[in-house]
Amino acid sequence: MKKPKILVVGSLVMDLIVSTPRFPERGETVIGSDFSTAPGGKGANQAVQAARLGAEVSMLGRVGNDDFGRALIKSAADSGVDTSHILPTDGVSSAVGNVQIEHTEKGTENRIIVVPGANFRLTESDTDYLKDTISNYDMVILQHEIPTEVNIAVARLAKDAGVPVMLNPAPSAEVPKALLACLTYIAPNEHEAFDICGILPEGDEGIRAAAKAFAALGVENVLITLGKHGCAYTDGGAVVRSGSVDCGKVVDPTAAGDSFIGAFCTACAAGAPIETALVFANCVAGITVTGMGAQSSLPYLADALAVMEKQGLDTSIFECLKG
């Protein structure tokens, strides 16, 4: 086990969060119960989570040259992320996310609209510095909130350098063959998996069929997140399942998937076995949903290890992440 170095190329978004007793219908106005802002964006969330868990994390992305942009950079830096390649951009706003959270007796749900802003100003030329540095990393994490051509450029550099690449294909969108061919891991939810491979991964049989379809597309390691049912992983062999972890009342599920990805990649890059990485990631995600906001709810290593120890699990494998 070693302290991993992770590169995240992706989005930074300022979330504008409204809580409400119910979502409005078309043409309807509903009185909300609370409002807040919180730094987010799938890329930044995953970078912050990995850094809070002890990884050495660098991030490449763009923000607007505005107050939101400065706040987004500060949030990442405060969590230990190297932000020297998060680029303030004139003439465009930082990305914003309209997050609606509905609290009812049945539970908590969310709806999110993202305005990409500066995230879509990221270009292939912004990745040029990686030609000489990408081999320094143990893992590269990508998502879908930046231009696809940037993801392809980074993934090709990583593959050529022998660096594992994780794609979290969210929000759901087409994944070009050129990108799929460079991936080590892909981590869709059930609906994203169906959109990409055409097979709904229901049950072990469905998961194996989806994994076979992904393998035909060039990706051997498939991690499917299943919401409250945890996750399932396969490399073409047996299906490894790992259940979700109940850490308390669900307050805001907004960044659960991002915290899961950040934790899983941190554990894998550190050298943990897949089964251990899955349990670790589920513990981290379980903590995340008990807090409000994206990055404000992402736990630190001590929090995650405390949950694992409470379940009687051995945490000695994560000693390398401390300090």
N, C-alpha and C positions, 0 to 999 in steps of 0.2 A: 504494500500500500504506500502511496506517495501523495503529497499535496499537489493536486492537479492544476494545470494551467488551461483555462477555457477561454475561447473567443466566441462572443455573441455578435452576430451581425443582424440588426433588426430595428424594430420600431420603438419610438418613445412617444407616449400619448399622455396628455393631461386629462384625467377623468373628472367629469362633472357629474356628481352622483346625487340622484333624487330617490328618496325612499317614499313609498306610497302603500296604502292598504290594499289597493288593487290597480292594475294597469288600466289606462283609459281605452275605451273603444274608439273606433274611427269617428272623428269629428267631435269627440267628447273631451271636456276638461275635468281633471280630477285634482282635488286639493291634496298636496303631498304632506308628508310628516317631517321630512328632514332634508337638508342639502349640505353637501361638502365637496371639496375638491381633493384629489389625491393623484400623485404621480403614478403613471401606469404605462401601458404599451406592452405587447407580448414580449418583445425583445428585451426591453429594459427590466420587466418583471423577472424574466428568466436569469438575466445577468445579476440583478440584485440578489435573487434567491441563492444562486450559486456562490456569490461572494459572502453572503451572510452565513453560509454553511462551511466556509473555510477555504474555498477555491480561490486561486489567483485569476481574476477575471478582467478581460479587456473587452470593450464594446466599440463597434463601429456603427454609426448612425447619423442622422441629421435632425436638427430642431430648428425652429424659427429663431430669428434674432429678436426675441421678445421675452416678456416676463415668464411666461410658461416655459419657454426653452431653458432659461437660466435655472428655473426651479427643477426642471427635469434632470439637468446635468448635476445640480447640487445633490439631489436625492440619490442618484447613482454613486456619486463620489463619496457621499457620507457613508455609504454601505461598503466602501472599499473597492468599487469598480474603477479601473483605469479609464478615464473619460477623455483622454487626449485625442481620440479619434471620433468623438461626438462633435459634429461640425455645425456651428450656428450658421444659419442661411438667411440672407437678406431677401426681401420681396415675397416671402411666403410665411404663413403662420405656422406655429408648432401644431402638431396634430392634437385633436381633442376627441374625447369619447363621451358620448351622451349615455350614461349608465342609469337605467331605471331598475329599482329593486322593489319587488312586491313581497310584503310580509302578510301571510294569511295563516289561518289555523292549520292549513294543509302543509305549510312550510314556506320556504323562501325561494323565489325565482328571480332571474334577472333578464333584461334585454339591453343590448348595447348597439349603438350606432357610432362608428368611427369615421371621422373626417381626416384623411391621411396627411394633409398639409405637407410639411417638409419631409416626411418619411419617403414620399415618392419623388423627392429630388435627389435621393441617393443614386449615384451612378457607378458604372463599372470602373471608371478612372479613380474613384474614391478607394478602390480596393488595390490599387497598384502597389502600395507599400507592403502588402501581404505576400508579394512574390518572394521577398527576402526574409519574411518573418513568420509565415504561417507554420513552418515546421517546428516552431518553438512551443506549439500548443498540443495538448493531449486530447482536445475535443473542440469541434466547431458546432455551434447551435444556430439554426436558421428557422424562420417562420414565414408567414405569408403577408405581412403588413408592409413589405418593401417591394420594389420592382423585381420581377422574376429574373430578369437578366443579371441582376446583382447576385442573387442567390446562386445562379448557375456559375457565374465567374468565381465566386468564393469556393463553391463545392468542387469545382475542377482543380483549383489550386490545392485544396486540402487533399483531394484524392491523389493527385500527383506526388504530394509530399508524404503520403501514408498516414494522414491524420483522420481519425474517425469523424464522420459528419452525421448529426442528428437533424432531421427536418420535422418540425411540428407543423403539419399542413393546415394551419388555422389562421384566419377564417377559411372555410372550404373554398377551394379553387382548383382549376386544372393544374396538374404537376407535369411539366414537360418531360419527355423521355431523357433529354440531356441532363436534367437534374436528378431524376430517379437513378440514373446509371452511376451517379457519384455518391449516393447515400450509403451509409453504414446502417443507420437506424431510421425508421419512420414511425411517428407516434400520432396517429389520428384517433379521433373518437369514432364511434360506430358509424355516424352519418358521413364523416369525412372519408372513412375507409370505403364506404359504398360508393361515394362520388368518384373516388380515384380508381378502384379496382372492379367496381360493378357487383360486388358481393357483400351482403349485409352480414357482419360477423356475429351471428347469434349462436350461442352455445359453442362447445369445443369444436364440433364438426364445422360450423360456420367460420370459426376463427381459423381453423386449419385450411379451409378452402380459400379464405381471404389471403392468408399467408402465402399459399401456393400461387395465387394470382399476383401478389406483390413480388414474389421471387421471379416470376416470369417477366416482370417489369424491371428487374434488376436489384431489388432490395430484399436481402435475406432476413434481416432482423426487424420484426414487426411488433410494436408495442401499442396495444389498443386500450384506450382509457374507457372505462365503463361507468363513469359517474359514481353514484353511491354504491355500485357493485364492485368498485376497485378497478382492476386492470387485468389484462392477459397479455402474455409475451410468448412469442415463438420464433425460433430461428429455422423453422422448417421441420423440427422434430416435435417433441412433446409440447403441449400447451402448459405454460406455467401461469397459474392464477395467483393473485394477491388481493386480499379483501381490503376494502376501505377501512379507515381507522376513525372511530368516534371519539372526538376530543372535546365535545360539548355542543351547545346549541349553534346551529348554522345561522350566522348573521349576514354574511355576504359571500356568495360563491364566486365572485368575479375573477380572482386570480388563482383559483384552485389548480387549473390545468397548467398554468405557468410555473407555479411552485413545484408541482409534480415533476415537470420536465427539468427544471433547474436542479432539483434534488437527485433525480435519476442519473442525469449526466454527470453530476459531481461525484456520485458514488461509483459509477462505471469508470470514469476517468481516473479515479483514485485506485482502482483495481479491485473493487468489491465484486463478488459473484452476483449474477443477475437476480437471484432470489432475494439476496440481502438488499440490493439496490431498489428493488420493487417495494419491499417493506419500508425501507427508509423513506422513499418517495411518498408512499401512502400516509405515513406519519406526518410528514411535512405538509402535505395537502390537507390532512385532517385538522391541523392547527390553523392553517390559513383561513378556512371558511368560518372560523369562530371570531374573526376580526373584521372591521369595516374598512373598505378601501382596498386598493391593489397592493402597492408596495408597503403601505402602513401595516398590513396584516401578515407580511411574510416573516416567518420565524427565523431565529438564529440557531446555530448548531446545538447549543445547550438545551434549547427548547425541544428540538427533535430527539435528542438523545434521552432526555428525561421521559418522553412518551414511550420510547422503545424500552427503557429500563423498567418502566411501570408495568409493561407487558411481560417482563422477565426475559427480555432479549439481550443477547451479548452485544455490547457496543464497542468492544475493544478494537474492532477492525477500523473504526473511524478516528482513532487516536491521531493519525497523520493530519487530520483536518484542524486540529486544535492549535492555537497560538499563531 
